[in-house]
Amino acid sequence: MNFYYNGVDVLEDTKLNACVMRDRAGGEADGLSAVFADPQGLWAAWKPQRGDQVRLVDGDFDTGVLYVDNPQISGGLLRLDAISVPPSIRRPRTKVWRDVRLSEIVSDMASQAGLGKQTYDIQDYYYTAISQHSETDMAFLARVCLREGYAVKVTDGALVVYSEKQMEAQTPQATVDKTQVAPGFDFDAGTGLLSSAEVRYFNVSESRYISQTVTDPEITGGALRKNEFCSTDGEAQRWAYGYLRAANKTAHTGTIQLLQQSAYAAGSVIDLSGFDEDTNGTWFVWGVDQDAVNARTTLRLRRPLSY
């Protein structure tokens, strides 16, 4: 195992007491939380700062570059959290985007943060106007993409945007049997679910409401209405489905733990077998936690949606 801090492998001089690495499929930054033994005060001399770069490599698993967010030194220990999102993309900005395509917004924000850009299975939608008011670029882009059913993440120096529906529709890459899973697995029904979502806006020039409502007949839940500027009925319908997906993608979730493996990544699809009938079948891996010290891999799952 190697733990690089600003390019130097610190495990030659200090001991890693605990380390959990988090890989997420969007909605939450990739990152890690680590605790180092520091009885001789080496970390105090090294003066860890927010924004420093770390990287952990453990066999085939590589976190890529992460940015220190909260170093704390006390009682002979260093505790630090690091995330994949650089500080530059977390600064609030105010801007009115006019006559712009989604790809232009992504490119602008990647450039502002010094990141590369990767997109998968997305439509390059055109927007007549979108306002970013005192929002970080990351929060603004996540809000725009949520309405389109897209996910946003930063990984190893790249800003990534992809279609959740298409990613969830992949052929399962592996089958996990109950015999491989540690005791204490958990499967839950979600909360805050929606039966319907509506997006509407009064178009003054046409003296009419642009309004679209979409439903999920398999969900018993609430109804959402969003009053926000939209240009066409098609745009209103897309966004309504985006809001419906955001609420209902956690209708069925699960957590299982395995002996440490590097074969699973957030954004993959697996089949479960050997469980009860309602649990077997296809699941989307939205999160992976790798416990480098205790050699355990935790998979965080949700059922794919068709919209």
LUMZAGU-587560 format. One line per 8 residues: number of its first residue (from 1); their letters; for each residue x, y, z of N, C-alpha, C. Coordinates in pm, whole numbers, plus 32768, in hexadecimal, padded with zeros to 4 digits. Layout:
BEGIN
NUM = a = X/Y/Z/X/Y/Z/X/Y/Z | ... $
! end
This chain:
BEGIN
1 = mnfyyngv = 8055/7F89/8000/8000/8000/8000/8058/807D/8000 | 802F/80E1/7FB6/8076/8161/7FB1/8014/81D2/7FCC | 803E/8231/8021/7FEE/82A7/803D/8045/8320/801D | 8024/8361/7FAD/8075/83D2/7F7F/8038/8454/7FB0 | 808B/84A5/7FF3/8062/852A/8021/80BA/8590/7FDA | 807B/85DF/7F83/80C6/863C/7F2D/8138/85F5/7EE6 | 811A/857B/7EB7/8177/852F/7E65/81DA/84D9/7EB0 | 81DB/84DD/7F37/823A/848F/7F87/81EF/841F/7FCF $
9 = dvledtkl = 8225/83A5/7FC8/81E6/8334/800D/8206/833C/80A1 | 81A6/8367/80F2/81BE/837F/8181/81BD/82FF/81D3 | 8193/828E/819A/818E/8213/81E8/8218/81DE/8208 | 827F/8218/81CD/8308/81F3/81F2/832D/822B/827B | 82E4/8292/82AA/8307/82D5/8328/8298/82D7/838F | 821F/82B6/8369/81AE/82BF/83C5/814F/824B/83AD | 8100/8228/8412/80A8/81B3/840A/8018/81DE/83F1 | 7FD6/8196/8396/7F4A/81AD/8378/7EF5/8156/83D3 $
17 = nacvmrdr = 7EAF/8194/8430/7E5C/8149/848F/7DD4/8124/8457 | 7D9B/817C/8405/7D16/8164/83CB/7D0C/81B2/8349 | 7CC7/8177/82E9/7CB2/81BE/826A/7C3D/817F/821F | 7BD7/81CF/8203/7B65/81A4/81B3/7B5D/81FF/8139 | 7B5F/81C2/80C2/7B57/820B/8043/7ACA/8201/800D | 7A94/8271/7FDB/7A0A/8275/7FAC/7A07/8294/7F16 | 79C9/823B/7ECB/79B3/824D/7E3C/791E/825E/7E28 | 78F4/82CE/7DEA/7867/82EC/7DDA/7844/8302/7D48 $
25 = aggeadgl = 77C7/82E0/7D24/779A/82EC/7C9A/775D/8375/7C7E | 776E/83D4/7CD8/7736/845A/7CC6/76E1/8480/7D3D | 76CF/8504/7D4F/7681/8534/7DBF/76D0/8543/7E3E | 7748/850C/7E41/77A0/8513/7EB5/782D/84FF/7E81 | 788C/8549/7EB7/7915/8543/7E84/7959/84C1/7EAB | 79AE/848E/7E50/7A0B/8424/7E76/7A67/845B/7EE3 | 7A9F/8402/7F34/7AFA/8434/7F9B/7B2D/83C7/7FF5 | 7B6F/83EF/805F/7B9D/8391/80C4/7BA3/83D6/814B $
33 = savfadpq = 7B9D/8384/81B3/7BB4/83B1/823C/7C22/8359/8275 | 7C89/8397/82B0/7CFD/834D/82DE/7D2A/837D/8366 | 7D66/8320/83B3/7DA2/8340/8434/7E2F/8307/8435 | 7E91/835D/8455/7F1D/8334/845D/7F4E/8340/84ED | 7F9E/82DC/8517/7FE5/82E9/8596/8057/834E/8583 | 8062/83AB/85E1/80C8/8414/85D4/8108/8433/865C | 8140/83CD/86A0/8176/83E5/8727/81EE/8443/8729 | 8237/844D/86BB/82AE/84A3/86B7/8292/852E/867B $
41 = glwaawkp = 8215/8549/8659/81F3/85CE/8627/8222/85EC/859B | 8231/8583/8548/825F/8599/84BF/81FA/85EA/846F | 8179/85CA/847F/8114/8612/8431/810E/86A5/8457 | 8123/86C3/84D7/8126/874F/8500/8197/8799/84BA | 8208/8755/84A8/8279/8792/8462/825D/87A0/83CD | 8211/8741/8396/81F0/8747/8306/8184/87AF/82E9 | 8139/87D9/834E/80D4/8843/8343/806D/8829/82D4 | 801C/87C1/82E4/7FB4/87A7/827F/7F50/8819/8276 $
49 = qrgdqvrl = 7F28/883A/81FC/7ED0/88AB/81E3/7E5B/887F/818B | 7DE9/88C7/8197/7D7C/88B3/813A/7DAD/88CC/80AC | 7D84/8878/8050/7DAC/8886/7FC5/7E27/8836/7FA0 | 7E71/8800/8003/7EE0/87A5/7FE4/7EAA/872B/7F9A | 7F01/86EB/7F4E/7ED6/867A/7EFC/7F01/85F5/7F3A | 7EA4/8595/7F3B/7EC2/850F/7F6C/7E94/84A9/7F05 | 7ECD/8432/7F0F/7EA7/83C5/7EB5/7ECB/8342/7EF9 | 7E6C/82E7/7EFF/7E85/8265/7F3A/7E7E/81FA/7ECE $
57 = vdgdfdtg = 7EE2/81A5/7EC9/7EE7/8134/7E6C/7EF1/80B5/7EBF | 7E90/805C/7EAE/7E8C/7FDF/7EFA/7E6F/7F6E/7E98 | 7ED7/7F2B/7E6A/7EC6/7EC4/7E04/7E93/7F02/7D84 | 7E21/7ECE/7D52/7DE7/7F04/7CD7/7D92/7F80/7CF0 | 7D7D/7FA3/7D6E/7D27/8015/7D8E/7D7A/8093/7D99 | 7D4D/80FD/7D55/7D94/817C/7D53/7D2C/81EB/7D60 | 7D38/823E/7DC7/7CD6/82A8/7DDB/7CE3/8318/7D75 | 7D56/8321/7D31/7D72/8397/7CE2/7D8E/840C/7D40 $
65 = vlyvdnpq = 7DA0/8481/7D09/7DC2/84F6/7D5A/7D49/8526/7DAA | 7D5D/8539/7E2D/7CF7/8570/7E86/7D31/85EC/7ECB | 7CD7/8641/7EFD/7D02/86BF/7F39/7CDD/86C1/7FCD | 7D3F/86DC/8021/7D2A/86DD/80B2/7CC3/8747/80D4 | 7C64/8720/812A/7BF6/877A/814B/7BF7/87A3/81DD | 7C26/874B/8236/7C1A/876B/82C5/7C83/8720/8317 | 7D03/874A/8314/7D69/8705/8365/7D60/872F/83F7 | 7D6C/86CD/8453/7D67/86E9/84E2/7DD4/8698/8528 $
73 = isggllrl = 7E28/86DA/8574/7E93/8698/85BD/7E78/86A7/8652 | 7E6D/8635/8698/7E58/8639/8729/7E75/85AF/8763 | 7EAA/85AF/87DF/7EBF/8533/8828/7F14/84CD/87E1 | 7F79/84FB/8797/7FD1/849E/8751/7F95/8460/86D6 | 7F2A/849A/86A4/7EE6/8467/862C/7ECE/84D8/85C9 | 7ED3/84B6/8549/7EA3/8510/84E0/7E24/84D5/84A7 | 7DBA/8524/84A3/7D3E/84FD/8461/7D29/8559/83EB | 7D10/851D/8378/7CF7/8573/8304/7C8B/8538/82AA $
81 = daisvpps = 7C42/8593/826D/7BE3/8571/8204/7C16/85AF/8183 | 7C01/8569/8114/7C28/859E/8092/7BBB/8579/802E | 7BA1/85D3/7FD0/7B3A/85BC/7F6B/7B70/85D6/7EE0 | 7B2A/85A4/7E7C/7B58/85AD/7DF2/7B41/8635/7DB3 | 7AED/8689/7DF3/7AC7/870A/7DBA/7B2C/8775/7DE2 | 7B71/87B4/7D83/7BD4/8819/7DA6/7B94/8896/7DE1 | 7BDC/88E0/7E35/7BA3/8958/7E75/7B6C/89BD/7E12 | 7BA7/89C8/7D9C/7B7F/8A2F/7D3C/7AF0/8A1E/7D0A $
89 = irrprtkv = 7ABC/89A3/7D08/7A34/898D/7CD6/79CE/8997/7D47 | 79FD/89B4/7DC0/79A5/89C0/7E34/7991/8A51/7E5F | 79BC/8AAF/7E0B/79A9/8B3D/7E2B/7927/8B6F/7DEC | 78D6/8BBC/7E37/7859/8BEF/7DFF/7871/8C4B/7D88 | 7815/8C47/7D29/781D/8C9D/7CB4/7790/8CC7/7C8E | 7782/8D3F/7C58/7701/8D6F/7C25/7710/8D8E/7B91 | 76B8/8D52/7B42/76C1/8D64/7AB1/763A/8D43/7A73 | 7613/8D8E/7A0D/759D/8D6D/79BE/75CE/8D30/793A $
97 = wrdvrlse = 75A8/8CB2/7925/75CF/8C6A/78AC/755F/8C7B/7845 | 7580/8CB5/77D1/751B/8CCA/7769/7545/8C84/76E8 | 74E0/8C4A/76A4/74F8/8C09/7622/7573/8BAE/762B | 756A/8B4E/7683/75DD/8AFA/76A0/75B5/8A67/769A | 7614/8A14/7674/75FF/8983/7673/763F/8945/76F0 | 760C/88D1/7714/763F/888D/778B/76D4/8875/7781 | 7704/884F/770A/7794/8834/76FA/77E7/88B0/7716 | 77B2/8926/76F6/77FC/89A2/7710/7807/89BD/77A5 $
105 = ivsdmasq = 779B/89A1/77EF/779E/89B3/7880/7805/8955/78BE | 7802/88D6/7894/7861/8874/78C9/78F0/889D/78A9 | 7908/88C7/782C/7990/88EE/7804/79C1/8966/7854 | 7968/89CA/7868/798D/8A40/78B3/79B5/8A1C/7942 | 7965/89C6/7981/7980/89A5/7A0C/79FB/894D/7A1B | 7A11/88F3/79BC/7A8B/88A2/79BF/7B05/88FC/79AF | 7AFD/895B/7953/7B6C/89B7/793C/7B88/8A0D/79B6 | 7B1E/8A41/79F5/7B2D/8A94/7A6D/7B78/8A49/7ADB $
113 = aglgkqty = 7B61/89C5/7AE3/7B9C/8974/7B4F/7C1D/892F/7B25 | 7C48/8942/7AA8/7CC0/88FD/7A79/7CAD/8868/7A6B | 7C34/883F/7A47/7C13/87B1/7A39/7C00/878C/79A7 | 7C10/870D/7988/7BE7/86D9/7907/7B50/86C7/7905 | 7B19/86A2/7891/7A88/8691/7883/7A6A/860B/7841 | 7A0A/85C1/787A/79DD/8543/7840/7944/853E/7848 | 7902/851C/77DB/7871/850D/77DB/784C/8487/779C | 77E1/844C/77CD/77B5/83C9/779E/771D/83C7/778D $
121 = diqdyyyt = 76F1/83AB/7713/7662/8395/76F7/760B/840D/771D | 763B/8486/7707/75E9/84FA/7726/75C2/8543/76A6 | 7550/8587/76AC/7524/85DD/763F/7556/866B/765A | 7584/86AD/75F1/75BC/8733/7602/754B/879A/75FA | 74FB/87A1/7665/7484/87F4/7667/74A8/8889/7660 | 744D/88D5/7622/745B/8966/7613/7400/89AC/7677 | 7434/8A12/76BA/73E7/8A5E/771C/73E6/8AF2/76F4 | 7371/8B2D/76F5/736A/8BBD/76D4/73A1/8C12/7746 $
129 = aisqhset = 738B/8BE7/77C3/73C0/8C32/7835/73BD/8BDC/78B2 | 742B/8BDE/78FE/7433/8B9D/7981/7482/8BF9/79DD | 7451/8C0B/7A57/7495/8C63/7AB6/74E1/8C12/7B1F | 755E/8C37/7B32/75B1/8C02/7B9E/75C6/8C74/7C01 | 7588/8C69/7C76/758C/8CD8/7CD6/75CF/8CAA/7D57 | 7648/8CDA/7D6D/7695/8CBA/7DE7/7699/8C24/7E00 | 76A9/8BD7/7D96/76B8/8B46/7DA0/7745/8B1F/7D76 | 777B/8AB6/7DB4/77F8/8A80/7D81/77DD/8A43/7CF8 $
137 = dmaflarv = 7845/8A3C/7CA6/7835/89FF/7C22/7803/896F/7C2F | 7836/8926/7C93/780F/889B/7CA4/777B/8890/7CC7 | 774C/88E6/7D22/76BF/88E1/7D49/7665/8909/7CD5 | 768D/896F/7C8A/763D/899D/7C18/7634/8932/7BAD | 76A7/88F7/7B89/76A6/8890/7B22/7654/8817/7B4E | 7660/87F2/7BCC/7611/8781/7BFF/757C/879E/7BF6 | 7555/881B/7C11/74C8/8841/7C08/7495/883B/7B78 | 74E5/886F/7B1C/74BF/886B/7A8E/74B2/87DB/7A5E $
145 = clregyav = 7512/8787/7A84/7514/86FD/7A54/74A9/86A7/7A96 | 7488/86C4/7B12/741E/8678/7B55/739D/867E/7B05 | 737C/86F4/7ACF/72FF/8703/7A82/7302/86B0/7A03 | 7379/8693/79D0/7386/8645/7954/739A/85B0/7970 | 739E/8588/79EF/73B7/84FC/7A10/7448/84D6/7A04 | 74A2/853B/7A0D/7531/8522/7A00/7574/852C/7A89 | 75E4/84E7/7A97/7633/84EC/7B12/76B6/8532/7AF6 | 76ED/8572/7B5D/776A/85BB/7B53/77CA/8586/7BBD $
153 = kvtdgalv = 7846/856F/7B96/78AC/854D/7BF9/7933/857F/7BC8 | 7991/858B/7C25/7A1B/85AC/7C04/7A70/8534/7C2D | 7AC0/8504/7BD0/7B15/8492/7BEE/7B99/84A0/7BA6 | 7C05/8496/7BF2/7C8E/8496/7BBE/7CA5/8505/7B58 | 7C7E/857D/7B7C/7C9D/85F1/7B29/7C3F/8609/7AB5 | 7BC9/85CA/7AB6/7B69/85DD/7A48/7ADE/85F7/7A80 | 7A97/8652/7A40/7A0A/866C/7A5D/79B8/8613/7A03 | 7967/85BC/7A3F/791F/8554/79F4/7889/856C/7A00 $
161 = vysekqme = 7843/8567/798E/77B1/8570/798A/777E/84FA/7939 | 771D/84B2/796F/76E9/843C/7928/7654/842A/7942 | 7613/83DE/78EB/7585/83BF/78F8/7573/834E/795D | 752B/836A/79C9/7513/8301/7A2C/74C1/828F/79F1 | 745D/82AF/79A2/7408/8247/7967/745B/81E7/7913 | 74B2/821D/78BE/7505/81C9/7868/7569/8178/78BA | 75A2/81B6/7921/7603/816E/7973/75C1/80FB/79BD | 7547/8113/79EF/7500/80AB/7A37/74D1/8039/79DC $
169 = aqtpqatv = 74C7/8055/7959/7496/7FF1/78FA/7505/7F95/78C8 | 757F/7FA3/78FC/75EC/7F4C/78D2/75CE/7EB9/78F1 | 760C/7E60/78A6/7609/7DD2/78C8/7658/7DBD/7948 | 7624/7D72/79A9/766F/7D5C/7A25/76FB/7D26/7A0B | 775D/7D60/7A4F/77E8/7D37/7A3C/7811/7CC1/7A93 | 77C1/7CA3/7AFA/77E5/7C37/7B56/7769/7C0A/7BA1 | 7771/7B91/7BD8/7708/7B5C/7C30/7743/7B47/7CBB | 76FE/7B7A/7D1F/7729/7B69/7DAA/76C4/7B0E/7DEF $
177 = dktqvapg = 76F5/7A9D/7E23/769F/7A3F/7E69/769E/7A5D/7EFE | 7630/7A3C/7F3F/7621/7A55/7FCE/7692/7A16/801F | 76C7/79A6/7FF0/7733/7962/8038/77B3/79B4/803D | 77C2/7A16/7FE2/7838/7A6B/7FDF/782B/7AE5/803A | 77B2/7AFC/806D/7793/7B78/80B3/779D/7B64/814A | 77D9/7BC5/818E/77E5/7BC0/8220/775C/7BD3/8260 | 7747/7B9C/82DA/76C8/7BB3/8322/76B3/7C48/8339 | 7635/7C6C/834B/7615/7CF8/8366/75F1/7D47/82EA $
185 = fdfdagtg = 75DC/7D04/8278/75AF/7D4B/8200/7526/7D87/821A | 7506/7DEE/81CC/748D/7E3B/81E8/744B/7E67/8167 | 73C7/7E5C/815F/737A/7E8B/80EC/7303/7EDC/8120 | 72EC/7F50/80E2/7288/7FAD/8116/7230/7FE4/80A6 | 71BA/8011/80CD/7164/8061/8076/7181/80F4/8092 | 717B/8145/802A/719F/81D2/8036/7130/8225/8073 | 7152/82A0/8093/70F2/8302/80C4/70F2/837C/8067 | 708B/83CF/8074/7084/8447/8021/7069/842B/7F8F $
193 = llssaevr = 7023/83BD/7F73/7009/8394/7EE8/6F97/83E5/7EAC | 6F93/83E5/7E26/6F2E/8433/7DDE/6EDD/83DB/7D7F | 6E5A/83EF/7D81/6E05/83B1/7D1B/6E06/8403/7C9A | 6E18/8487/7CA9/6E16/84DD/7C33/6E6D/8558/7C48 | 6E95/8593/7BDA/6EE1/8610/7BDD/6EB1/8667/7B69 | 6EA0/86E8/7B86/6E72/8747/7B22/6ED5/87BC/7B1A | 6EF5/87E4/7AA0/6F41/885F/7A88/6EE9/88BB/7A36 | 6EDC/893A/7A63/6E84/8998/7A1D/6EC2/8A23/7A1E $
201 = yfnvsesr = 6E9A/8A73/79B9/6EC8/8AFE/79B0/6E66/8B4A/7959 | 6E41/8BC3/7986/6DE4/8C13/7938/6E30/8C62/78CE | 6E15/8C42/7851/6E53/8C87/77E0/6E01/8D03/77BF | 6E39/8D78/77E1/6DF0/8DF6/77D0/6DD3/8E13/773E | 6E36/8DFD/76E7/6E23/8E1E/7659/6DB6/8DCA/7618 | 6DA1/8D4F/7648/6D39/8CF8/7610/6CBC/8CF4/7667 | 6CC2/8D38/76DB/6C50/8D3C/773A/6C1F/8CAF/775C | 6C7A/8C57/777C/6C54/8BCD/77A1/6CBE/8B92/77FD $
209 = yisqtvtd = 6C93/8B2B/7846/6CF0/8ADF/7897/6D35/8A75/7842 | 6DB7/8A6F/784C/6E00/89F8/7821/6DFD/899B/7899 | 6DC2/8927/788B/6DAF/88D1/78FF/6DB0/883E/78D4 | 6E00/87EE/791B/6E06/875F/7901/6E0D/8714/7986 | 6DBD/86AA/7990/6DBC/8655/7A06/6DDD/85C7/79DD | 6E36/8587/7A27/6E5B/84FC/7A0D/6E41/84AB/7A8C | 6E29/842A/7A7C/6E06/83D5/7AEE/6E59/8355/7AEF | 6E62/8319/7B65/6E9B/8294/7B75/6E2F/823D/7BB4 $
217 = peitggal = 6DEA/81EA/7B65/6D79/819D/7B9A/6DA1/8134/7C01 | 6E22/8115/7C0A/6E4F/80B1/7C6A/6E6E/80EC/7CF3 | 6E67/8170/7CFE/6E8A/81B3/7D7B/6E0E/81F1/7DBA | 6DFC/81D9/7E3A/6D97/8220/7E87/6DDF/828B/7ED9 | 6DCA/8307/7EB3/6E14/8372/7EF4/6DD1/83F7/7EE1 | 6E20/8461/7EF1/6DEA/84E7/7EE8/6DEA/851B/7E59 | 6DC5/859A/7E4C/6DC2/85DF/7DCB/6E19/865B/7DD7 | 6E6B/8672/7D72/6EC4/86E5/7D70/6E9C/8744/7D01 $
225 = rknefcst = 6E9A/87C7/7D1F/6E83/882A/7CB7/6EF5/888F/7CBD | 6F36/88A5/7C4A/6FA1/8906/7C3F/6F77/8975/7BE0 | 6F78/89F1/7C10/6F5E/8A64/7BBC/6FE5/8AA2/7B98 | 7012/8A8B/7B1E/7093/8AC1/7AF5/7096/8AD6/7A5F | 70EA/8B35/7A37/70F0/8B5B/79AA/7114/8AE3/7954 | 70BF/8AC8/78F0/70DC/8A63/788B/70A7/8A96/7806 | 70E4/8A6A/7799/70C6/8AA4/7716/705D/8A58/76C7 | 7055/89D4/76DC/6FFC/8981/768C/6FBC/8916/76E4 $
233 = dgeaqrwa = 6F51/88D9/76AE/6F13/8869/76F6/6F74/87F3/7701 | 6FC4/87DE/769A/7025/8771/769F/708B/8785/770D | 70B8/8800/771E/7117/881E/7789/70D6/8807/7811 | 705A/8835/7820/7012/8822/789E/7002/878E/78BE | 6FE5/873D/7859/6FD4/86AD/7870/7058/866B/7899 | 70C7/868E/7854/714A/8657/7879/716A/8674/790A | 7154/86F2/7931/7178/8719/79B8/711E/86D6/7A20 | 709F/86C4/79FE/7046/867E/7A5A/7076/85EF/7A71 $
241 = ygylraan = 70A0/85AC/7A06/70D7/8525/7A17/7158/8528/7A68 | 71A8/8592/7A56/7222/859E/7AA5/7205/85A8/7B39 | 71A2/85FA/7B5D/717D/8606/7BEA/7141/8585/7C20 | 70F2/8542/7BCD/70B6/84C3/7BF7/7123/845B/7C0F | 7184/8454/7BB6/71F3/83F5/7BC5/7244/8413/7C43 | 7262/8493/7C59/72B4/84B9/7CCD/7274/848C/7D50 | 71EE/8493/7D56/71A8/846B/7DD0/719B/83D4/7DDC | 7184/8390/7D6B/715D/8303/7D71/71CF/82A0/7D59 $
249 = ktahtgti = 7246/82D1/7D38/72B3/8272/7D1F/72DF/822B/7D9F | 72B6/825F/7E13/72D4/821B/7E91/725B/81D0/7EC8 | 71FD/81AC/7E70/7187/8161/7E9D/71AD/80DA/7ED6 | 7218/809E/7EA1/7249/801D/7ED2/72E1/8024/7EDA | 7317/8019/7F53/73A7/8024/7F67/73DB/7FAE/7FB7 | 745D/7F98/7FB0/749A/7F2C/7FFC/752C/7F48/8019 | 755F/7F05/807F/75EC/7F0E/80A5/761E/7E82/80C3 | 768A/7E5B/8080/76C7/7DD8/809B/775D/7DEA/80AC $
257 = qllqqsay = 779B/7D8F/80F8/782B/7D98/8111/786F/7D17/80E6 | 78E3/7D26/80A5/7931/7CB5/8074/79C0/7CC1/80A9 | 7A0C/7C54/809C/7A9C/7C61/80AE/7ACF/7CC1/8043 | 7B39/7D0C/8063/7B64/7D79/800C/7B80/7D49/7F7D | 7B42/7D92/7F1F/7B52/7D76/7E91/7B5A/7DF9/7E45 | 7BAC/7DFC/7DDD/7BB8/7E75/7D8B/7B65/7E6C/7D0C | 7B1A/7DFD/7CFC/7AD0/7DE7/7C7F/7A53/7E3D/7C74 | 7A24/7E74/7CE3/79A6/7EBF/7CE1/79C1/7F54/7CE7 $
265 = aagsvidl = 7976/7F9E/7C95/7982/802F/7C93/78F8/806D/7C91 | 78EC/80E4/7CC8/786F/812D/7CBF/784D/8145/7C2D | 77CE/8130/7C0A/77A3/813C/7B80/7798/80B8/7B38 | 77B9/8049/7B7D/77AC/7FC5/7B40/7725/7F88/7B64 | 7707/7F17/7B25/7688/7ED0/7B3C/76A9/7E40/7B5F | 7665/7E09/7BC5/767C/7D7F/7BEE/75F7/7D36/7BFC | 75FE/7CB2/7BFD/758C/7C5C/7C1F/75A4/7C22/7CAA | 753C/7C1A/7CFB/7541/7BD3/7D7A/74F8/7B4F/7D6D $
273 = sgfdedtn = 752D/7AE8/7DAD/74EC/7A64/7DAC/74F6/7A27/7E37 | 749B/79C9/7E53/749D/7983/7ED3/7453/79CA/7F43 | 7420/7A44/7F28/73D2/7A8D/7F8B/733E/7A68/7F77 | 72E2/7AB2/7FB5/7255/7A96/7F9C/722D/7ACE/7F13 | 71B6/7AA9/7EE6/718C/7AC8/7E5E/718B/7B5E/7E42 | 7162/7BAF/7EA4/715A/7C40/7E8F/71E4/7C81/7E87 | 7249/7C3D/7EB9/72CF/7C77/7EBF/7327/7C4A/7E4C | 7314/7BD2/7E1B/7364/7BA1/7DAB/7350/7BF8/7D2F $
281 = gtwfvwgv = 73B0/7BF2/7CD4/73A2/7C3A/7C56/7402/7CAE/7C4A | 73E1/7D0B/7BF4/743C/7D75/7BCA/743B/7DEC/7C29 | 74B4/7E1B/7C49/74C6/7E90/7C9E/7532/7EEA/7C63 | 7520/7F6C/7C75/7583/7FD0/7C4C/75DB/7FF1/7CC4 | 765C/7FEF/7CB1/76BB/800E/7D1D/76D3/80A6/7D1D | 7693/80EC/7D79/76A4/817E/7D7C/7717/81A9/7DD6 | 7747/814D/7E2A/77B6/816F/7E82/7808/80F6/7EA7 | 788A/8108/7EB5/78E6/80A0/7EE3/793F/80DC/7F50 $
289 = dqdavnar = 7942/809A/7FC4/799E/80C1/8030/7A08/8056/803D | 7A86/8080/8032/7AF6/8023/8041/7B3D/803F/80C5 | 7B37/7FDF/8121/7B7D/7FEA/81A1/7C07/7FAC/818E | 7C6C/8001/817C/7CF2/7FD2/815A/7D36/7F8B/81CD | 7D15/7FAE/8249/7D57/7F73/82BD/7D17/7EED/82E3 | 7C91/7EE7/82E0/7C4B/7E6D/8307/7C28/7E13/8291 | 7C51/7E3B/8217/7C40/7DE9/819E/7BAE/7DC2/8188 | 7B55/7E26/8186/7AC8/7E0E/816C/7A98/7E6D/80FE $
297 = ttlrlrrp = 7A3C/7E3D/80AD/79FE/7E8D/8044/7968/7E90/805D | 7930/7F08/8068/78A1/7F19/807B/7864/7F50/7FFA | 77FD/7F0D/7FC7/77B6/7F39/7F50/7731/7F78/7F79 | 7717/7FEE/7F45/7699/8035/7F5E/7646/8030/7EDD | 75CF/7FFA/7EE7/7582/7FD2/7E71/74FD/801A/7E69 | 74C9/8024/7DF0/743E/804E/7DDC/740A/8008/7D5E | 7385/7FF5/7D5B/7347/7FB7/7CE7/7347/801A/7C73 | 7366/7FEE/7BF8/7360/8047/7B84/72D1/8076/7B69 $
305 = lsy = 72C7/80EF/7B31/7247/8125/7B05/7240/811F/7A6C | 71C6/811C/7A38/71B4/8112/79A6/71A9/819B/7964 | 71AC/8209/79B2/719F/828E/7978/720D/82EA/79AC $
! end
